[in-house]
Amino acid sequence: MCIMIKRFAVLFVPVLLTLAPSLMAGQLTVAPIRLTMSPTQPNATFTLTNGSNKDGFYQLQLFAWEQKGGETQLKRQQDLVITPPVTMIPGNSDQVVRVVRQRPTVSDKEKSYRLIISEVPDTESERGAQLKVLLRLSVPVFVGDKNQTHALTVTRQQDRLVIRNSGNGHARLVNAYWLDDKQQPRLIRKGLAGYVLPDSDLGFDHDPRDGQPTAISVIANGKKLILPVEEE
């Protein structure tokens, strides 16, 4: 097992820094689907469930999560660690993993992280260890005060509708629609539309030939909002 852990760390750390998060897939499920910790909370837990009949080998990494120009960026960080970083989960079994604080993270703005879980093969080919990921899951982790919240505005920038968050907490956006001049809804994205972190933005393509949007209707952190569209 020690050799396996060393091999995984060398192969996968550089790659995960460049990949965007993905949705949960395959036979592995994670609960909760997102985690919020207070700035002084010493630890928190996830439960990983391997729903297949075969043993699964998984690498876990916790990155700082930022948004630049609407794009996700994952960076190394030293605030939190995930333990164990590599685990084997037998078929149809659970594994509890722990997020442990290494240093205080008190801030005037909520901090955001992504837990990346990669299922990897436990064997090597004749040419040696090959870079192969069987599935990848990404789970958001937030650290902040319960009073930190979002402040959303919308602007139209040529062929894009951009939602800006000038608040100090994240916004989880669900069921996004744009409204025309008759207040008729036009679908942008059903289900999870994305996250907008503090001081960040999230854009959606909009073809002007489809009409002129006057507002966006969206559920943000469980609350429905109607956000007027401003010209930039």
One Martini backbone bead per residue (centre of mass of N, CA, C, O) as a GRO file, in nm:
protein
  232
    1MET     BB    1   0.055   0.063  -0.019
    2CYS     BB    2   0.292   0.265  -0.014
    3ILE     BB    3   0.356   0.252  -0.316
    4MET     BB    4   0.081   0.343  -0.419
    5ILE     BB    5   0.074   0.625  -0.291
    6LYS     BB    6   0.326   0.737  -0.429
    7ARG     BB    7   0.233   0.696  -0.722
    8PHE     BB    8  -0.020   0.874  -0.716
    9ALA     BB    9   0.107   1.145  -0.638
   10VAL     BB   10   0.292   1.178  -0.887
   11LEU     BB   11   0.070   1.153  -1.117
   12PHE     BB   12  -0.190   1.355  -1.016
   13VAL     BB   13  -0.131   1.643  -0.918
   14PRO     BB   14  -0.072   1.805  -1.188
   15VAL     BB   15  -0.343   1.743  -1.335
   16LEU     BB   16  -0.565   1.858  -1.132
   17LEU     BB   17  -0.483   2.164  -1.166
   18THR     BB   18  -0.619   2.170  -1.483
   19LEU     BB   19  -0.902   2.072  -1.395
   20ALA     BB   20  -1.224   2.068  -1.410
   21PRO     BB   21  -1.490   2.015  -1.263
   22SER     BB   22  -1.709   1.744  -1.184
   23LEU     BB   23  -1.950   1.530  -1.175
   24MET     BB   24  -2.110   1.285  -1.048
   25ALA     BB   25  -2.012   0.933  -1.090
   26GLY     BB   26  -2.086   0.624  -1.112
   27GLN     BB   27  -2.033   0.419  -0.805
   28LEU     BB   28  -1.974   0.690  -0.661
   29THR     BB   29  -2.061   0.840  -0.349
   30VAL     BB   30  -2.139   1.161  -0.181
   31ALA     BB   31  -2.152   1.269   0.171
   32PRO     BB   32  -2.201   1.546   0.113
   33ILE     BB   33  -2.233   1.759  -0.177
   34ARG     BB   34  -2.175   1.981   0.045
   35LEU     BB   35  -1.954   2.197   0.246
   36THR     BB   36  -1.974   2.363   0.572
   37MET     BB   37  -1.752   2.577   0.753
   38SER     BB   38  -1.616   2.716   1.008
   39PRO     BB   39  -1.333   2.901   1.092
   40THR     BB   40  -1.306   2.701   1.377
   41GLN     BB   41  -1.346   2.433   1.268
   42PRO     BB   42  -1.156   2.143   1.290
   43ASN     BB   43  -1.380   1.946   1.146
   44ALA     BB   44  -1.492   1.717   0.881
   45THR     BB   45  -1.724   1.501   0.691
   46PHE     BB   46  -1.719   1.227   0.465
   47THR     BB   47  -1.910   0.992   0.261
   48LEU     BB   48  -1.804   0.702   0.095
   49THR     BB   49  -1.963   0.510  -0.176
   50ASN     BB   50  -1.933   0.180  -0.298
   51GLY     BB   51  -2.165   0.041  -0.541
   52SER     BB   52  -1.992  -0.183  -0.616
   53ASN     BB   53  -1.842  -0.518  -0.631
   54LYS     BB   54  -1.574  -0.362  -0.630
   55ASP     BB   55  -1.290  -0.246  -0.564
   56GLY     BB   56  -1.175   0.088  -0.469
   57PHE     BB   57  -0.948   0.341  -0.586
   58TYR     BB   58  -0.856   0.651  -0.410
   59GLN     BB   59  -0.804   0.997  -0.464
   60LEU     BB   60  -0.746   1.285  -0.243
   61GLN     BB   61  -0.808   1.642  -0.303
   62LEU     BB   62  -0.742   1.981  -0.177
   63PHE     BB   63  -0.853   2.289  -0.314
   64ALA     BB   64  -0.835   2.592  -0.412
   65TRP     BB   65  -1.110   2.813  -0.515
   66GLU     BB   66  -1.141   2.988  -0.824
   67GLN     BB   67  -1.248   3.283  -1.020
   68LYS     BB   68  -1.157   3.360  -1.367
   69GLY     BB   69  -1.348   3.478  -1.601
   70GLY     BB   70  -1.550   3.225  -1.520
   71GLU     BB   71  -1.314   3.040  -1.434
   72THR     BB   72  -1.174   2.763  -1.307
   73GLN     BB   73  -0.948   2.745  -1.018
   74LEU     BB   74  -0.685   2.533  -0.900
   75LYS     BB   75  -0.510   2.535  -0.581
   76ARG     BB   76  -0.287   2.530  -0.366
   77GLN     BB   77  -0.306   2.444  -0.007
   78GLN     BB   78  -0.288   2.496   0.383
   79ASP     BB   79  -0.558   2.493   0.549
   80LEU     BB   80  -0.641   2.203   0.440
   81VAL     BB   81  -0.703   1.851   0.496
   82ILE     BB   82  -0.711   1.514   0.372
   83THR     BB   83  -0.839   1.212   0.542
   84PRO     BB   84  -0.740   1.012   0.347
   85PRO     BB   85  -0.563   1.045   0.039
   86VAL     BB   86  -0.581   0.723   0.031
   87THR     BB   87  -0.820   0.464  -0.079
   88MET     BB   88  -0.983   0.154  -0.001
   89ILE     BB   89  -1.303   0.038  -0.124
   90PRO     BB   90  -1.511  -0.182  -0.085
   91GLY     BB   91  -1.761  -0.338  -0.196
   92ASN     BB   92  -2.040  -0.211  -0.065
   93SER     BB   93  -1.896   0.045   0.084
   94ASP     BB   94  -1.764   0.255   0.338
   95GLN     BB   95  -1.603   0.591   0.379
   96VAL     BB   96  -1.446   0.798   0.604
   97VAL     BB   97  -1.365   1.140   0.564
   98ARG     BB   98  -1.135   1.412   0.654
   99VAL     BB   99  -1.151   1.752   0.738
  100VAL     BB  100  -0.857   1.941   0.829
  101ARG     BB  101  -0.732   2.182   1.018
  102GLN     BB  102  -0.423   2.382   1.011
  103ARG     BB  103  -0.551   2.678   1.000
  104PRO     BB  104  -0.671   2.969   1.014
  105THR     BB  105  -0.980   3.120   0.822
  106VAL     BB  106  -1.028   3.406   0.888
  107SER     BB  107  -1.269   3.616   0.706
  108ASP     BB  108  -1.451   3.857   0.522
  109LYS     BB  109  -1.447   3.603   0.332
  110GLU     BB  110  -1.532   3.342   0.181
  111LYS     BB  111  -1.406   3.018   0.143
  112SER     BB  112  -1.287   2.807  -0.132
  113TYR     BB  113  -1.330   2.457  -0.224
  114ARG     BB  114  -1.200   2.140  -0.370
  115LEU     BB  115  -1.296   1.806  -0.385
  116ILE     BB  116  -1.094   1.555  -0.531
  117ILE     BB  117  -1.206   1.245  -0.680
  118SER     BB  118  -1.009   0.960  -0.776
  119GLU     BB  119  -1.026   0.689  -0.980
  120VAL     BB  120  -0.793   0.417  -0.970
  121PRO     BB  121  -0.582   0.194  -1.062
  122ASP     BB  122  -0.412  -0.112  -0.917
  123THR     BB  123  -0.242  -0.125  -1.185
  124GLU     BB  124   0.014  -0.224  -1.417
  125SER     BB  125   0.173  -0.211  -1.690
  126GLU     BB  126   0.441  -0.309  -1.882
  127ARG     BB  127   0.524   0.018  -1.890
  128GLY     BB  128   0.384   0.091  -1.639
  129ALA     BB  129   0.259   0.353  -1.508
  130GLN     BB  130  -0.056   0.494  -1.587
  131LEU     BB  131  -0.249   0.760  -1.690
  132LYS     BB  132  -0.559   0.686  -1.515
  133VAL     BB  133  -0.905   0.775  -1.506
  134LEU     BB  134  -1.216   0.649  -1.423
  135LEU     BB  135  -1.301   0.886  -1.217
  136ARG     BB  136  -1.447   1.218  -1.131
  137LEU     BB  137  -1.491   1.415  -0.841
  138SER     BB  138  -1.671   1.719  -0.722
  139VAL     BB  139  -1.654   1.908  -0.407
  140PRO     BB  140  -1.773   2.154  -0.220
  141VAL     BB  141  -1.593   2.389   0.003
  142PHE     BB  142  -1.684   2.591   0.287
  143VAL     BB  143  -1.551   2.891   0.458
  144GLY     BB  144  -1.765   3.055   0.703
  145ASP     BB  145  -1.991   3.278   0.781
  146LYS     BB  146  -2.338   3.286   0.812
  147ASN     BB  147  -2.349   3.607   0.720
  148GLN     BB  148  -2.240   3.534   0.457
  149THR     BB  149  -2.316   3.677   0.131
  150HIS     BB  150  -2.472   3.761  -0.149
  151ALA     BB  151  -2.440   3.994  -0.453
  152LEU     BB  152  -2.646   4.035  -0.732
  153THR     BB  153  -2.573   4.093  -1.082
  154VAL     BB  154  -2.670   4.202  -1.424
  155THR     BB  155  -2.513   4.178  -1.748
  156ARG     BB  156  -2.474   4.288  -2.085
  157GLN     BB  157  -2.223   4.130  -2.309
  158GLN     BB  158  -2.337   4.115  -2.585
  159ASP     BB  159  -2.345   3.752  -2.596
  160ARG     BB  160  -2.376   3.799  -2.270
  161LEU     BB  161  -2.466   3.684  -1.944
  162VAL     BB  162  -2.370   3.844  -1.634
  163ILE     BB  163  -2.299   3.722  -1.311
  164ARG     BB  164  -2.247   3.915  -1.020
  165ASN     BB  165  -2.042   3.890  -0.711
  166SER     BB  166  -2.020   4.136  -0.435
  167GLY     BB  167  -2.001   3.958  -0.208
  168ASN     BB  168  -1.904   3.724   0.085
  169GLY     BB  169  -2.066   3.493  -0.069
  170HIS     BB  170  -2.204   3.236  -0.215
  171ALA     BB  171  -2.371   3.116  -0.523
  172ARG     BB  172  -2.630   2.884  -0.590
  173LEU     BB  173  -2.743   2.797  -0.909
  174VAL     BB  174  -3.091   2.750  -1.012
  175ASN     BB  175  -3.288   2.771  -1.259
  176ALA     BB  176  -3.226   2.943  -1.537
  177TYR     BB  177  -3.370   3.253  -1.661
  178TRP     BB  178  -3.494   3.457  -1.915
  179LEU     BB  179  -3.659   3.769  -1.965
  180ASP     BB  180  -3.873   3.928  -2.144
  181ASP     BB  181  -4.079   4.205  -2.217
  182LYS     BB  182  -4.325   3.987  -2.116
  183GLN     BB  183  -4.211   3.787  -1.890
  184GLN     BB  184  -4.095   3.550  -2.045
  185PRO     BB  185  -3.952   3.246  -2.015
  186ARG     BB  186  -3.604   3.147  -2.079
  187LEU     BB  187  -3.391   2.902  -2.106
  188ILE     BB  188  -3.068   2.834  -1.975
  189ARG     BB  189  -3.072   2.634  -1.701
  190LYS     BB  190  -3.125   2.330  -1.576
  191GLY     BB  191  -3.069   2.323  -1.270
  192LEU     BB  192  -2.749   2.341  -1.234
  193ALA     BB  193  -2.571   2.648  -1.321
  194GLY     BB  194  -2.388   2.731  -1.069
  195TYR     BB  195  -2.121   2.923  -0.936
  196VAL     BB  196  -2.071   3.226  -0.726
  197LEU     BB  197  -1.818   3.383  -0.613
  198PRO     BB  198  -1.661   3.605  -0.456
  199ASP     BB  199  -1.570   3.837  -0.681
  200SER     BB  200  -1.745   3.705  -0.918
  201ASP     BB  201  -1.833   3.530  -1.230
  202LEU     BB  202  -2.115   3.431  -1.456
  203GLY     BB  203  -2.164   3.305  -1.785
  204PHE     BB  204  -2.403   3.339  -2.064
  205ASP     BB  205  -2.514   3.265  -2.353
  206HIS     BB  206  -2.650   3.514  -2.601
  207ASP     BB  207  -2.875   3.555  -2.856
  208PRO     BB  208  -3.011   3.840  -2.986
  209ARG     BB  209  -3.224   3.689  -3.176
  210ASP     BB  210  -3.400   3.586  -2.917
  211GLY     BB  211  -3.380   3.858  -2.765
  212GLN     BB  212  -3.452   4.087  -2.492
  213PRO     BB  213  -3.332   4.098  -2.186
  214THR     BB  214  -3.459   4.208  -1.855
  215ALA     BB  215  -3.415   3.929  -1.691
  216ILE     BB  216  -3.332   3.707  -1.417
  217SER     BB  217  -3.423   3.379  -1.322
  218VAL     BB  218  -3.330   3.252  -0.991
  219ILE     BB  219  -3.185   3.014  -0.772
  220ALA     BB  220  -3.037   3.125  -0.460
  221ASN     BB  221  -2.989   2.937  -0.205
  222GLY     BB  222  -3.322   2.869  -0.231
  223LYS     BB  223  -3.381   3.158  -0.366
  224LYS     BB  224  -3.583   3.354  -0.545
  225LEU     BB  225  -3.478   3.558  -0.830
  226ILE     BB  226  -3.497   3.894  -0.974
  227LEU     BB  227  -3.270   4.014  -1.225
  228PRO     BB  228  -3.177   4.282  -1.368
  229VAL     BB  229  -3.076   4.399  -1.681
  230GLU     BB  230  -2.771   4.547  -1.760
  231GLU     BB  231  -2.595   4.771  -1.931
  232GLU     BB  232  -2.239   4.802  -2.040
   0.00000   0.00000   0.00000
